[in-house]
Amino acid sequence: MAEFSITLFVLMFFCVFPMINLLAYGFCTGSASFIGSQIASNVAVSDSFDKALAAMKAEATTLNQSGIAKFANLTPAGGYQNCGFDLYTVVTSLGPSGAVTVYGPTSSAPKPYDTSANTYEFMVRANYQYKPFCNLASVPFIGSVPGVGANVSITNTSYRCVESPTSTLVTTLPVVLSSGGGGPTTPPLPGPPNPAAGNPGPSQ
């Protein structure tokens, strides 16, 4: 029976408990992704970068105190005002180069915003520390393995299009691709009606 006790000890501390911690780690990464997605959705509707930062911090504070974050043992690590999240603006050129420029954290893309030449996205980056569900720090060999016996950093990014990059927009017209391949163009505004032309009816 002595062998059974040793075998049970090995199974519990080297197989069962580490597996529980790995499953919990998977749950934590999913929770961090969910929280980041929720924050990005709220940030995207802001009409200025300062309002976006405020919305991010308020939503992060609420979700970090929620049951899902506490059950997942997620602890904010740094970020804007220690809320665990940073906000970036991603500008992608619509030109042939397709260049991507990232601004931030805590700084917006330079104005004026040109929606005929670029697309604008908010990138919310989560920064968390995960503490293993079962404390195995004192177990030999696995006590220093991140996610199993030691804390591990979790980073996740969520993207949302900026829904209203207003303020100083160069153009608010819809972007239409020209048939000649010359890049994006804007459709002309309709002119005033011409009385001499009459009121043409539907074509026959």
C-alpha positions as CSV (number, residue, x, y, z in Angstrom):
1,M,0.0,0.0,0.0
2,A,3.0,2.3,0.4
3,E,3.5,2.4,-3.3
4,F,-0.2,3.5,-3.8
5,S,0.4,6.5,-1.6
6,I,3.5,7.6,-3.5
7,T,1.7,7.0,-6.8
8,L,-1.3,9.1,-5.7
9,F,1.0,11.9,-4.6
10,V,2.7,11.9,-8.0
11,L,-0.6,11.9,-9.9
12,M,-2.1,14.7,-7.8
13,F,0.9,17.1,-7.7
14,F,2.4,16.4,-11.1
15,C,-0.7,15.6,-13.2
16,V,-4.1,16.5,-11.8
17,F,-3.3,19.9,-10.2
18,P,-1.2,21.2,-13.1
19,M,-4.0,20.2,-15.5
20,I,-6.4,22.2,-13.4
21,N,-4.1,25.2,-13.6
22,L,-3.8,24.8,-17.3
23,L,-7.5,24.6,-17.8
24,A,-7.9,27.7,-15.6
25,Y,-5.3,29.5,-17.6
26,G,-7.3,28.8,-20.8
27,F,-10.4,30.2,-19.0
28,C,-8.4,33.3,-18.0
29,T,-7.2,34.0,-21.5
30,G,-10.7,33.7,-22.8
31,S,-12.0,36.1,-20.1
32,A,-9.3,38.6,-20.9
33,S,-10.3,38.5,-24.5
34,F,-14.0,38.9,-23.7
35,I,-13.3,41.9,-21.4
36,G,-11.0,43.5,-24.0
37,S,-13.7,43.1,-26.7
38,Q,-16.3,44.7,-24.5
39,I,-14.1,47.6,-23.8
40,A,-13.2,48.1,-27.5
41,S,-16.9,48.1,-28.4
42,N,-17.6,50.9,-25.9
43,V,-14.5,52.9,-26.9
44,A,-15.3,52.8,-30.7
45,V,-18.4,55.0,-30.3
46,S,-16.4,57.9,-28.7
47,D,-16.1,61.0,-30.7
48,S,-12.7,62.1,-29.3
49,F,-9.6,60.3,-28.0
50,D,-10.0,61.8,-24.6
51,K,-13.5,60.5,-24.3
52,A,-12.3,57.2,-25.5
53,L,-9.7,57.0,-22.8
54,A,-12.3,57.9,-20.2
55,A,-14.7,55.3,-21.5
56,M,-11.9,52.7,-21.5
57,K,-10.9,53.4,-17.9
58,A,-14.5,53.4,-16.7
59,E,-15.5,50.1,-18.4
60,A,-12.2,48.5,-17.3
61,T,-12.8,49.4,-13.7
62,T,-16.3,48.0,-13.8
63,L,-15.3,44.7,-15.5
64,N,-12.1,44.2,-13.4
65,Q,-14.4,44.1,-10.4
66,S,-16.9,41.8,-12.0
67,G,-17.3,38.1,-11.0
68,I,-15.7,36.8,-14.2
69,A,-12.4,38.7,-13.5
70,K,-12.3,37.7,-9.9
71,F,-13.1,34.1,-10.6
72,A,-10.3,34.0,-13.2
73,N,-7.8,35.5,-10.8
74,L,-7.0,38.3,-13.2
75,T,-5.0,41.3,-11.8
76,P,-4.5,44.4,-13.9
77,A,-0.9,45.0,-14.7
78,G,-0.1,48.6,-15.6
79,G,-2.0,50.2,-18.4
80,Y,-3.6,53.6,-18.5
81,Q,-3.9,54.8,-14.9
82,N,-3.3,51.2,-13.8
83,C,-6.6,50.0,-15.3
84,G,-4.9,47.2,-17.1
85,F,-5.6,48.5,-20.6
86,D,-3.8,50.8,-23.1
87,L,-5.5,52.5,-26.1
88,Y,-3.9,52.9,-29.5
89,T,-5.0,54.4,-32.8
90,V,-4.2,52.3,-35.9
91,V,-4.1,54.2,-39.2
92,T,-4.1,52.1,-42.4
93,S,-3.5,53.8,-45.7
94,L,-5.9,53.1,-48.5
95,G,-3.1,53.8,-51.0
96,P,-1.1,51.2,-52.9
97,S,1.4,50.9,-50.0
98,G,-1.2,49.9,-47.4
99,A,1.1,51.3,-44.7
100,V,0.0,50.8,-41.1
101,T,0.9,53.3,-38.4
102,V,0.2,52.8,-34.7
103,Y,-0.1,55.9,-32.4
104,G,-0.2,55.6,-28.6
105,P,-0.7,54.7,-26.0
106,T,-2.5,57.8,-24.6
107,S,-1.9,59.7,-27.8
108,S,-4.2,60.0,-30.8
109,A,-3.4,60.1,-34.5
110,P,-2.5,63.6,-35.8
111,K,-5.3,65.7,-37.1
112,P,-7.0,66.3,-39.5
113,Y,-8.4,62.8,-40.1
114,D,-8.6,62.0,-43.8
115,T,-11.1,59.2,-44.2
116,S,-10.7,59.3,-48.0
117,A,-7.0,58.2,-47.7
118,N,-7.0,56.2,-44.4
119,T,-9.0,53.9,-42.2
120,Y,-8.9,54.4,-38.4
121,E,-9.2,51.8,-35.7
122,F,-8.9,51.7,-32.0
123,M,-6.7,49.0,-30.6
124,V,-7.3,48.1,-26.9
125,R,-4.5,46.1,-25.4
126,A,-5.2,44.2,-22.2
127,N,-2.4,43.6,-19.6
128,Y,-3.1,41.1,-16.8
129,Q,-1.3,39.0,-14.3
130,Y,-2.7,35.5,-13.9
131,K,-2.2,33.7,-10.6
132,P,-2.5,29.9,-10.9
133,F,-5.7,28.4,-9.5
134,C,-3.8,25.9,-7.4
135,N,-0.7,27.1,-5.6
136,L,2.1,24.8,-6.7
137,A,5.0,27.1,-6.2
138,S,6.6,24.8,-3.6
139,V,6.3,21.7,-5.8
140,P,9.7,20.6,-7.3
141,F,10.3,20.9,-11.0
142,I,6.9,22.5,-11.8
143,G,6.8,25.3,-9.2
144,S,8.5,27.7,-11.6
145,V,6.6,26.9,-14.7
146,P,4.5,29.9,-15.8
147,G,0.8,29.2,-15.6
148,V,1.3,26.0,-13.7
149,G,3.2,27.0,-10.6
150,A,4.2,30.7,-11.2
151,N,2.3,33.8,-12.3
152,V,2.1,34.6,-16.0
153,S,1.4,37.7,-17.9
154,I,-1.6,37.7,-20.3
155,T,-1.7,40.2,-23.1
156,N,-4.6,40.5,-25.5
157,T,-5.5,43.0,-28.3
158,S,-9.0,43.9,-29.6
159,Y,-9.7,46.1,-32.6
160,R,-12.7,48.2,-33.5
161,C,-13.2,50.8,-36.3
162,V,-13.5,54.3,-35.1
163,E,-17.1,55.1,-35.7
164,S,-16.9,58.9,-35.6
165,P,-13.5,60.3,-36.3
166,T,-15.2,63.7,-36.5
167,S,-13.8,67.0,-35.1
168,T,-11.7,68.1,-38.2
169,L,-12.5,65.6,-40.9
170,V,-11.3,66.4,-44.4
171,T,-14.2,64.8,-46.0
172,T,-17.4,63.1,-44.9
173,L,-18.3,61.7,-48.3
174,P,-18.5,58.0,-48.9
175,V,-15.4,56.5,-50.5
176,V,-15.9,54.9,-53.9
177,L,-13.2,53.1,-55.9
178,S,-12.7,54.4,-59.4
179,S,-13.1,52.0,-62.3
180,G,-9.7,53.0,-63.8
181,G,-7.8,51.8,-60.7
182,G,-6.6,55.3,-59.8
183,G,-7.4,54.9,-56.1
184,P,-10.3,56.1,-54.0
185,T,-12.4,59.0,-55.2
186,T,-15.4,60.8,-53.8
187,P,-18.7,61.0,-55.8
188,P,-19.6,64.6,-57.0
189,L,-22.3,66.4,-55.1
190,P,-25.6,66.8,-57.1
191,G,-26.0,70.2,-58.6
192,P,-29.1,72.5,-58.5
193,P,-32.0,71.5,-60.6
194,N,-32.1,73.0,-64.2
195,P,-35.6,74.5,-64.9
196,A,-34.9,74.5,-68.7
197,A,-34.4,70.8,-68.6
198,G,-37.9,70.2,-67.3
199,N,-38.8,67.4,-65.1
200,P,-37.8,64.2,-67.0
201,G,-40.0,61.3,-66.1
202,P,-38.9,57.7,-65.9
203,S,-37.2,56.4,-69.0
204,Q,-39.3,54.3,-71.3
